[in-house]
Amino acid sequence: MKLEKKRKFFKNTLYSKTDIYYRKAKEEGFRARSAYKLLQINDEFNLFQNVVRAVDLCAAPGSWSQVLANQLYGEEVPEGERSKQAQVRVVSVDLQEMAPIDGVGIVQGDITRNETLQQVLAVFQGQQADLVVSDGAPDVTGLHEIDQYLQAQLLHAALIFTCCMLREGGSFCAKFFKSSDLSYLYVMMKQVFKNVYVVKPQSSRASSAEAFVVGLGFLGEKAKFGALSDSIKTMKAPSGGAGSSEGKKEEEKEEEEEEDRLTF
C-alpha cells in the first residue's frame, strides 16, 4: 500500500470510530451514515407523509432505500415479511449491482435511459411515484468546478427522470454541490415545483460541499418545463451514462465523506 493511501486509510478509520452517525448506523443496521441525512430532512419537511410509492435514484449502497422501506412499510409489515406484499412500495435504481433489501424492488440501470424508467413504472404496475429521492454523486475529479458541473448534470438527469414518473403534488429531494451561484438550480426547480428549499442536515459534515434541494408540490401538467421539455420527451441516453451511484466524494475537502459506507 502506498504511503498516501495508508495515510488516508488510517485517517478515515480514526474518523469513523469517532463519528456518532457512523457508529449509530452500524448499531441500527443501516448500510451508510447518510441514512440520517434523509431522516433529518424528513423531520423538517415531512417528505414521507401520505407516501405510498417512492423511488431512490443512484441508490447504492442502499441506506436511503432502507429508510424509505422502514418508513413506508412501518411496524404494520415487519422486516422479513415486506417482500411478500403484493404491492412494492420502494424501488431502488443504480448502475451498480445492489444487495437485496427486504420490500424494495431493485432496478439496475441508467437513469438517462427510457428503458430504466419503464422498468420502474412496471414495478409500480404503471402507477406514479409520490416521492423521488437521490443521494447520488459522480466519480469526482478533485477539481471543484468540474465536480460541481458533473453533479449538476446528475441532478439534471434525476430531475428529468422524476418529471416522467412523479404524480402531481409529489415531492423530490436530491443532493448537489454548493457553489457561489445557486440561481440555475432555483430556476430549474421552480419550473416544476410549487415550493423549493435548500437544506444541509446536521449529519452532513460541515467540511463537505454537499447540500440538498427539496421540491414540494410537483406541478405535473401545469409545470413550465422550459429547457427540460425536450429531454423529458425523448429520454435519450448520452454516451457514458449519468446514473452514477452514491460513492466517491470531493477529494481532500470531501474525502472524509467517503467513509459514509460502513465496513463491518
Buried (B, 14 or more C-beta within 10 A) or exposed (E): EEEEEEEBEEEBEEBBEEBEBBBBBBEEEBBBBBBBBBBBBBEEBEBBEEBEBBBBBBBBBBBBBBBBBBBBBEEEBEBEEBBEEEEBBBBBBBBBEBEEBBBBBBBBBBBBBBEBBBBBBEBBEEEBBBBBBBBBBBEBBEEBEEBBBBBBBBBBBBBBBBBBBBBEEBBBBBBBBBBEEEEEBBEBBBBBBEEBBBBBBEBBBEEBBBBBBBBBBBBBEEBEBEEBBEBBEEBEBEEEBBBBBBBBBBBEBBBBBBBBBBEE
